[in-house]
Amino acid sequence: MNLYRREMRAHMKSLLIWIAGIIAMLAAGMGKFTGMEESGDAMNELMADMPKALQAIMGVGQLDIGTPIGYYGVLFLYLLLMAAIHASMLGAAIISKEERDKTAEFLLAKPLSRGGLLLCKLLAAMTQVLVFNLVMLIGSILVIGSYAGEESSTGAVLSLMGGMLLVQLVFLTVGMAIAGAGRQPKRAVAYSAAVMLLTFLLSMAIEISGHIDYLRVLSPFQYANAAAVIDQGVGAGYTLLSLGITAIALVILFVGYNRRDMR
């Protein structure tokens, strides 16, 4: 557990910066809702007349931006992107940093197996992801509640945060697998971020096209589509797919890390 505490301390400053940034983004974004609320149906009609490409970029889609939860759904796309960036970079960095910094002997000197080392790092990374998600959940409920009045959106926010957590776990473990099984630790963070960015661009292409919905399974961002989640919750199929990808990534991580030479 000493390694767990060490990893938590090492990444705590970064986590606090990310949390401060995303809470500021949430507060600033929702702060513009008052103006949107006054426009009501007129703004929805304006958004509907926009080209699909612009709708996809803005994250509007089928959301009613005249309601607090609908407007939050538009903002959620970018909150989800920030959460995915954090998770992918954290996953790659927490595995590769010793090799990247040429301090791998620190790990090898520990009275732990490689599996034990990975388990401590995995627990630390998952703890940080859960803290990130929990802060987002509480912040979202408080901010939306300040605009919703008597109308409760807690259930929808819980569903959205559940979807966000699945996406975070996918990118966290994929980043760890890239760093653990790969042979270029210095580039692990870049590779992990590239995978995340490609899936985000694919998600945008799916929304813009409207004819390649069969590719949704290839982009975790589609697993937590705000309009669908607010309306129906996170789909069981996407939940199982996310957990399956996470499990496969962990297998690759543990097998690959145990087989390769530390540099």
ABEGO torsion letter per residue (X at the ends): XAAAAAAAAAAAAAAAAAAAAAAAAAAAAAAAAAAAAAAEAAAAAAAAABBAAAAAAAGAEABBAABAAAAAAAAAAAAAAAAAAAAAAAAAAAAAAAAAAGAAAAAAABBBBAAAAAAAAAAAAAAAAAAAAAAAAAAAAAAAAAAAEABBAAAAAAAAAAAAAAAAAAAAAAAAAAAAABABAAAAAAAAAAAAAAAAAAAAAAAAAGAAAAAAAABAAAAABAAAAAAAEBBAAAAAAAAAAAAAAAAAAAAAAAABBBX
